[in-house]
Amino acid sequence: MSRPSPRSAALVGIGARLPGAGGADVRGPARMWEALRSGATSIGGYPADRWAAMQERLHPEDRGADPWPAALVHWPAGVDAKAFGLRPSDTAHLSPTQTLVLQVAAEALADAGIRADTLAGPRTGVYLGFASPDEALDLFADGRRPALPDLPAGGAGMVATPIARWLDSRGPLVTYDSSCSASMYALHAARRDLADGTVTTAVVIGASVLSHPVPTRAFDSGGVLARDGDVRPFDADAHGYVRGEAVVAAVLRTHERASRGRDRVYALVEHTAVGADGRSAGVGMPSAEALAELMERAHTESATDPGDVEFVLTHGPGTAAGARAEARAMGRAFARDGRNPLRIGSVKGLWGHSEAAAGLTNLLAGALVLHHGGRIPPTAGHTTPPGWLDRYGLRVPAGPDERLPVRARTRVGVTALGFSGATAYALLRPAPRRSRPRGQAPADLGGAAAWPLSARTAERLRARAQVLAEAVGAGARPPGPHRVGDHLTRRNRPDLPVRAAVIATEGDRSNAHPAWKALAHGDHHPDLVGPASHPGPWRQVWAFGGHGAAHPAMAASLYGRDPVFAAHLDRALHALEPHTAGAPWRPGTAPRDLAQVQRATWAVQVALASTLTDRWGLRPDTVVGHSLGEVAAATVAGILSLSDAARLVSVRSDLLHGVAPAGGMVLARLDRAAAQDVAAAHPVDIACSNSPEHTVFSGDGAALRALVPRLEEIGADPRPLDGAPPAHGRHVLPLLPALRAGLDGLSPRPGDVEFVSTVTGTTRAGTELDAGYWADQLASTVEWEPTLTRIGGRGAVLLVEVSPKPVLSQPTARVRARHGLDIDTVCAGTPDDERRGPALVAAHAYTHHLPVAWPYAPDLPVDTAPAAWEAPPSRGEHWPDLAAGLRGDALLRALRGVVAAAVASLSPTPVTDADHERDLGELGLHSFDRLALRHLLLSPLEQGPADLPPHEPTIASIAEGLAGLVGGPGPAGR
């Protein structure tokens, strides 16, 4: 068969926590492949502290021996519920196994690039293979007093429950315990459910834990363990195996769904089959005949030619008897000979025998072999093949560079043999070659991308930034902007509360690496926006600058690199042509005079605004303009058509150009009252009230020359504004009739965005912006400070300056500081690198929780390592120590704080002092939360009661009850 079977499943995500040779756990598919390729064993011994604790649970006659060899992982102490969007009570009592299973499943989904929030409902299944009784033996040991919240941590059937709670999945949630084949049984069920449409996504997990010594003691007494830790699969010196810990996870989808979603496919699970040994020679003694029948049945059911199976990842634990039985089975099922032997391998010498997780570990190893071009990793511990291996037509590859032929018909087999007699077999095939999806090419990003990242906590955000820094900056061919953008927007949730964004420019994406590193380490970087966690609500106000917003090279770079911007600029320039004498301005040439500067400024502002909307989906809630900028603001608001706005800016700029030689403007460091006094003493006008300490004066040349020395005398730091005309004052009054005449027939529309006038500081209806308004506007003071104060007084604002370069940011910052406003600013024009501006605005909008339409084309997920998990929040101090020595009101105050902190750790909403008398139900605590609360409060008490004293369900009443327990005034004693 060359085409995948419709019943095959695509393996799209891998999660792994395996023992590591250097002491650090092997995490994720990349490190798993490195470990496979190295062949360095991870088998060691129990750490001294762990072994000492285990000795106490052994029979006295078994104590004192040297630690058993084992392949061990590090188990987490707990989990931060916020990282998974769960209630604290959902995670407060998880066992280490439940915690690690949850984390590894999350890592597998992250590797697959599948958002957890897309998996809610009945079409997602969770399938676990688990056979370790260790935690149950501890929890339910004689003399223990577990509470109801503790029970899920001791039940094998609830090990995977936290995954379903996190995903809100409502499909199958099942645990298989067939001992060493358990995870392959789980895989079989998942593939079957995918094939018949029961689920569309399956999360399959295998887990093994060795926290209790008694099961290992039983295996040791049977002589099947290699006490020297030297595991030799299919070797002439095979003499036993070593138990291992592991948690591994696979994410499966149908091949059709994986192709449609542009998922990375490690391999296809072509077929699975399960069976049993039947009447074998004994417990733990596999039947070669039964295993051969299972393989033959799988080949027949899947129409697989046994000759196409190029490699088998065997159960191969390292026992001589087990190796012979498995070899006999393969000899029959594949009928090879010494001239064409079947290549086989085992991972038991590498990671030990992880029992319930062993089958899935094998399968993931086989998938990685296919994913990495058929390179066969060495079988750790195998050095000398026994003489009988060749007799069955089998060979363990010895060289590090042996490869399989990876073609459509190539198959890799995987076996799992359960101590219970339950057996399983799977067939893998290479993922089909991926063809480029038909249709339009990815959207042009204009030379720069904004890459968003969000998390529920700042710690999680930093951890994810660290792995992105490694992924985006790794290798000679880092992933492209669309692939990274798609990974962060479609394949990851961009809408979580703590947010940051990185700007990456075309041809220099290496700048993203230090920006991600800065985010990971809490540093600043010019290409990093955020992190921010202020959810707002923020309003988006687009502000358009006036004089000074232009620069000689404006639009030159962006016009050549950004086709969206170029198209909008061409339309604006075309609208100006009927009103322009002489050669029109074009990007790349400096404007020749004031009239051309103002025309070009308006055109660039309108093109920038349209680019923000067309590429990033940004739309303002309000527009405001400073002097000339009001024309662009009215255009963007839909009040003026492009042709009307072009006529307005042309008539206005030509008139100002004519009067410009007669006067100008001077900026001074004066507040409004002082500026009025100065204006009253000199023949000048207040043109602009920009900030609490900056005012612009307008006047003729002689008046301004006389004004400057006076301003210097009073320390006002005067600065003439180059090229500015004497607008917004008495010198333009003679121009107003001509302006009105030139605007005859102007047809303002209602518009679709709020327009706030800097003439009046109020919202103006679009239809009011007629010729009369623009005449008044040219002669009136630009009231930037009072206008911005009114806008900012209505709530938090992201002020986007839509201009070739920023001129409003500084006065806005001073207005914000003086009036205590919540205003953040960003400019769409970045003269140093014009490509960055629009992406920078999108990044700021995103971190301010404003909607952004991401322009990225679907692509493969980015290969990232698993992010580090943050430690669970501290439960605080030992509260009986806090209460020691306190009496009366001091004790009650302390205990209210203790109870409030415990309630806050369980409540889905913030808890304040005002909540001490509220019913716990109103604070979001349900019955299970209250059991958890009881446990938190009573467990620190030595030989404490089984329940709290009678109390009302409030923080204050519970505190009174606790006071009675520690000898203070209880409810009756007050």
Beta strands, then each sheet from edge to edge (+ up, - down):
strand 1: 9-18
strand 2: 26-27
strand 3: 44-45
strand 4: 69-70
strand 5: 124-130
strand 6: 173-176
strand 7: 201-208
strand 8: 246-254
strand 9: 267-276
strand 10: 309-313
strand 11: 342-345
strand 12: 394-395
strand 13: 411-417
strand 14: 422-429
strand 15: 448-455
strand 16: 498-505
strand 17: 528-532
strand 18: 539-544
strand 19: 622-625
strand 20: 663-668
strand 21: 685-691
strand 22: 694-700
strand 23: 719-720
strand 24: 754-756
strand 25: 763-764
strand 26: 797-801
strand 27: 823-827
sheet 1: 2+ 1- 8+ 7- 5- 6-
sheet 2: 2+ 1- 9+ 14- 13+ 10+ 11+ 12+
sheet 3: 3+ 4-
sheet 4: 15+ 16- 17+
sheet 5: 25+ 24- 19- 18- 26- 27-
sheet 6: 21+ 22- 20+ 23-
end
